[in-house]
Amino acid sequence: MVDLENNIVSMLKTIYDPEIPVDIYELGLIYEVKISKENDVTIDMTLTSPNCPVAETMPKEVEEKVKTVEGVNSCIVNIVFDPTWDKDMMSEEAKLELGFL
């Protein structure tokens, strides 16, 4: 299960916010990755703002890419806005890349 989660995270790191040159995982947009015993994946994620221009396409892209990870049976992405995303949720790597450190 740990290997599958690591592979999912690796796939999430290939998806970038089109307005920010950092992947969605390092940006802190992924709140939770849940994997059932049947390898059905549920991802809780947020967007940088509720009015994000990719609000329609980003969740679909995440679902489609995660479904391609070997061992994943299905994937559902839930968009949540609680807690509200802010730059403090970014990884140190992302903050360094964007000049916040």
N, C-alpha and C positions, 0 to 999 in steps of 0.2 A: 504493500500500500504506500510506503514511503517513496519507493521508486516512482510509482505512478504520480504521486503528488509532485515530486521533483520534476518529472517530465512535463506535467501540466504547467508548473511555474515557468519552466524553460520556454514553453510555447507562449505563455503570457508575456514574456520578456521580448517577444518578437513583434508585439503590437504597440504601435506608437500613437500618442495623441498627435493629431495633425498640426496642432498649433504650438506644441512644446516638443523639443527634440529629445524626449526621454520616454522610455517604455512605460506602459500603464501600471506595471507591477511596482517599479521603482518610484513612480509618481505617488503611490499609495492609493490608487483608485480601486484596487482589489481588496475588499474587506475580509472575505472568507471564501475558501474553497472546501466544499464538502464532497466526500466520495462515499457512496453507499457500498454495501457488500456486493452489489451487482455491478459496481463500477459506473453507476450513474453519477454524474457530476453536477453539482449546483454551485453557482458562483454568485456571491453578493458583491456587487461593485457599485461605484458611484461615478459621477462625472465631475469635471472641474467646476461646472455650474449647471443649474437646471436648464438653462437656455443654450447649452453647449450645441454647436452646429452638428455634431456627430451623434446626437442622442438617439437617432433612429438607426444609424448604421453600425456604431461601435458595438453594441450588445450582440448583434447578429454576427459580426466579424469574430468576436470572442467565442461565441458558440460554435461557429463553423471551424475555427482553428483548433479549439480544444477537442472537438469530435475527431480530428485527425490523429490525435495522440494514441499510439498503440495501447490497447487495453481499455480505452474509454468506450463505454456503451452508449451514453447519451450525455447531453449537456444542456442545462437551462441557466440562463443568466437573469438575475433579478437586479434591477436598478433600484438603489436605495439612496436616500439623501439624509439619513440619520445614522451616524453623525455627519454633519456637513463637512465636506472636504476643505482642507486648507493646506498651505505649504508646509506646515509642521508635520504632515503625514508622509512627506517624501522621505526616501532613504537618504543617508548621508551621501551616497554616490550621486543621486539625483540633485541634491542641493549643491554639491561640488560642480557638477556638470552645468548647472544653471547660474553659477556664480553667487549662490547664497551663503557660501562658507568662505 
